[in-house]
Every structure is written in C-alpha cells, then in structure tokens.
Amino acid sequence: MYGHNPMSMAMAPLNTSLGQSSPEEFEADADDDAQQDGQRQDLASANCTYNQPSNRRRNPTPHYIEALETRLQRAETLLRSLIPNFDPNDPNIDAIVQERRQSALEKETQAPQDGQARNVSDEAEHDAKLRSMIESTGRLDLDESGHWDFHGGSSGAVFLMRMQEQFGVLLGGIDRSAPLFPRPPRPAVITSLESPRSMAESPLENGLPNTVDLPSREIARALCEDSLNSACALLRFVHLPSFYHMFDRIYDVSLDSFEDAENRFLPLLYMVLALGSMFHTKSGQDSGEPAQNTFKNSLDQGLKYFKAARNMIDITDCRDLTSLQTVIFMTLFLQSSSNLGTCYSYIGIALRAGLRMGLHRSLAEHFNPIERETRRRVFWVIWKLDTFVSALLGFPQMLSYDDIDQELPIEVDDEYITKDGVLDMPPGKISLLFAAGNAHTRLTSTLAKVIKYIYPTKALDNSLQGVPKSSYVISHAKIREIEQDLAQWLDKLPMALRPGGEGTPEVLRLDSPSSITPPIIRANMQTGFNNFCGFLTPIFK
C-alpha cells in the first residue's frame, strides 16, 4: 500500500520532466564548452611578461637623511623640554613614557567631572612652558663718575653678559668689576646733551629767537627734505603744506615782525635742520672719505642746530603741538647720534607732555582736520619711539596700550587735508606713506607684546629667595600667538610695501623698515631661547 500513494504517483511525471533536457539543449551546451576550451588553450600559449625586480639595495638620498636628522633633533629637544633628564638611549624609555601616560590618566580620573569636554593635546600645548636663557633681572652698572646705568632683560647688554658667562673661558675670562661696555672719553659737545636741562640755563635770555645760525634758504630746504622724507619716512608727524608755509615766513619776514607762531616754529625748524644734517649728502662730497669723518662732520653740523633750538625752548613745559614736535625731533636726532640713554629721557618728556594735552584720547570734535590728524600722528610716533627704545634698553613701556583710544591717522596724503575738510584722493591712488606708517604702528604693537610675554618682570622664580640668578618660564602658547600675529600682519600688508618688491626710491624707502623691523622682533624673541636650538618654527628662520 505504501508504494501506491496517489500523491506520489501524481508528482512523478513532474519530476521526470524537470530532470530531462531536449537534444537541442545538449548540442548548445557542447558548443559553449568547446569555445571555452579554445580560449583556455589560447591563454596557455600566450607569453607572460613582467618587470624583473632589482636586487640592488636602494640607499636614501642625503636630503632625506638630513631631513630625518633635523626632525629627530627637534623631537629630542621637545622631549628634553617636557621630560627633565631625558636620555633617548635609556633602555627603560618605554617604561618611563608608559608611567607618565598612566599618571596623566589617573589625574584625569581624579579631576572633578564638570561636564565640559577638554582637548588634552590642545591644553598641554597651551600650558607648555619654556625656560628662558636670560637668567637675570637685569644689570646695574656704575661708571667712573658715579653714575648708575641699568640694563633690562630685553637689552642687548644683558644678552651679551649672558653670552660672556657661557663662553667666558673662550673669551679669556670675565672681569665682573669692569663695565660691560667700556667707552672712550666722549667729546665735550656731546656731554652737554646728557640731560634735558631747563631753559633757565639757556645763554639766551628769555629764549629769544635766533636766526643768525640759519643757513641759506636753498641749503635749509635741502636739509628739510632729507629730514622729512628720509629720516622720517615712517614717522611723518608734521603737515607738510603747513610746515613749508611757516618755513617761507621765517625767511620772508624780518625778525622784528615775528609773532607767536613764528617764535614757536623757529626751534622746530632748527631741529628739522639738525636731523637733516645727519642724513644729508653734499653734491661734491668725496665718496672715498672715511665714514667716521663723514659722521663726525654731520654730527658737528647737527649739534650746532640742536643747541640753537635747545636754547629757545623750555622742554619741561610743552603745551602746544609745535613745541612737542620740536621735542620729538630732538629724540630722533639723539637716536641717530647713538645717544639712546638721553633719547629715552626726552621720550619720557614728550610722552608726559602728550598725555597732558590729551593726545592719547580721541577728541576729534574740538579740532579742524589738520589739527586732528597732527594730534594723531604726534601721539603714535611718540608711542612707537617709547616702545622701540624701551625694548632696546630693556626698560618697561611707559604707557599701557589699554589706556589708549586714539585712532590711527587716516591714510590720505597731506595735500588732500585742509582746514575745511579732507578731500577725496583720485580713484585708484592710495597713500603708501601713511599706509606704511600705520602698518609699522601695528607691527610695533607686536613688539610690545614680545616684551610683555618674553621678558616678564613679575614671573621670576627665585628672586625672592636670595638666589643670585633668577630665571623664568614662558608660555609656549604666547609664542605661537606672536608668530600668528606676524604672519597676519604680513598678509595684510599692501603688495607695494612687501619686502623684496620693486618701485620708486620713495616706495623702497618705505619697504626697508618692513624688511628690518620683523627681524628685530624675531631677534628679541629668539634671544631668550638660544638654548633651544632647532626648536623655533620656520617663521623665525
């Protein structure tokens, strides 16, 4: 009965039909198999080609090896700054790294969970500290005359003193009792400028005007152009049309007809002549004359004009812009004659006078356009001189940037600024002179940041414990921040003012400070880190 199930009998024909194929299908399958066998025979008979591998050993290029050595040196320098007494040859270095990593993880787990996610790598970079090479609060010298002379941390004197301590054996020893920079006796004509004396000591009574020492109009005009266009290429703080208007009045009006405006302008004219003498080249001057003789002759001529101006002004009571401009030209003359100590004293006088006149505040509604722009120019030139000379001497900056709300001068040439208003410059024309001056002001603010963070006064480690040498550490994040400021400043600089460009002598004269000042800033940054060789980023190199 089991073999005669009706369901199994019904399914049998279906299974038989599915398992069989017709003769035509068998013939088609045979043709496909024959075609595939022929393709396999063709592939088997084909010749195979391949590149013979070289058995020679490839040696790396010298540049590749040098790059690896540089990267290795930087990595070791960074590790030494983070891990004291780091030895790359220590066989237990892996255990040390693992131990430090484990301790860092334990600190993280013990920290309070405040719900704020922190990036560990960014925080470590932000908190990284570098120890400065300048292990001193400064140097105080006493000369033969009993005069004290202090050199701050950012000054070249302290840096050279530190270098002498490091290489004293090579230099034949150090005499600590001797002054750092022994100088020969200075001429009497220069020592008379050592202090800004009051007008009460002037040989001319009541500061009477003196036109006897004025040169001819042609020579005076040439000296003024050298002073205003060459010496003050980035420090233009006078309104040229107004200046030359008063210049003509001095030579056209008799001394008896002088009024208050002429009496104020005459000392300014003498100081412009004095500074121009330092930059003036006579047409028939021998190019082979020693530079020392040329400088001495220029200095003697400039000192004559300097003394004439000094005898006509009381610099301790400057209450007008013309007198303040005269004091600024005095500081520029002293700076050009390498008399930075006295120059610093005059800058202090100019800054205090400017503060009394409110130049650090934006008070534009009280003045006409010429007076408003002159006030802005005078103030920012004083601020730049204070920052620059203080950095060179290692002194603190006298005025904080937070106390200033004065605007930068507008970037318009003088001929378009009148008492009635500021005219529009021709389309497509820009004032490269004042664009360069404002760019130089922004760059000087970066120098102030370098002095603030690289040479701090209140971050010394051991000065209160009686340790003779005190040192300090500097935030690596601040260094990166200053680097970014320099890069952004260069990106915003007009193409005509970028270093290495071509143009007229006036443009090249404006370009040279943009080529010199950034290296000065970088030099101030690098001075404290000469012990971190190879650690500085490419922007410093």
Sequence and secondary structure as in RCSB ss.txt:
>XXXX:A:sequence
MYGHNPMSMAMAPLNTSLGQSSPEEFEADADDDAQQDGQRQDLASANCTYNQPSNRRRNPTPHYIEALETRLQRA
ETLLRSLIPNFDPNDPNIDAIVQERRQSALEKETQAPQDGQARNVSDEAEHDAKLRSMIESTGRLDLDESGHWDF
HGGSSGAVFLMRMQEQFGVLLGGIDRSAPLFPRPPRPAVITSLESPRSMAESPLENGLPNTVDLPSREIARALCE
DSLNSACALLRFVHLPSFYHMFDRIYDVSLDSFEDAENRFLPLLYMVLALGSMFHTKSGQDSGEPAQNTFKNSLD
QGLKYFKAARNMIDITDCRDLTSLQTVIFMTLFLQSSSNLGTCYSYIGIALRAGLRMGLHRSLAEHFNPIERETR
RRVFWVIWKLDTFVSALLGFPQMLSYDDIDQELPIEVDDEYITKDGVLDMPPGKISLLFAAGNAHTRLTSTLAKV
IKYIYPTKALDNSLQGVPKSSYVISHAKIREIEQDLAQWLDKLPMALRPGGEGTPEVLRLDSPSSITPPIIRANM
QTGFNNFCGFLTPIFK
>XXXX:A:secstr
 GGG HHHHHHHHHHHHHH   HHHHHHHHHHHHHHHHHHHHHHHS         S     HHHHHHHHHHHHHH
HHHHHHHSTT  TT TTHHHHHHHHHHHHHHHHHHS   S    HHHHHHHH EEE S  SS EEEE TTS EEE
E TTSHHHHHHHHHHHSTTTTT   TTS SS      HHHHTTSS   GGG SSGGG    TT   HHHHHHHHH
IIIIIITSS   S HHHHHHHHHHHHHS GGG  HHHHHHHHHHHHHHHHHHHH   TT  TTS HHHHHHHHHH
HHHHHHHHHHTT  GGG  SHHHHHHHHHHHHHHHHTT HHHHHHHHHHHHHHHHHTTTTS  GGGS HHHHHHH
HHHHHHHHHHHHHHHHHHT   SS GGG       S  GGGB SS B    TT   HHHHHHHHHHHHHHHHHHH
HHHHS SS  SSGGGT SS   EEEHHHHHHHHHHHHHHHHHS GGGSTT    HHHHHHHHHHHHHHHHHHHHH
HHTTTTSTT S GGG 
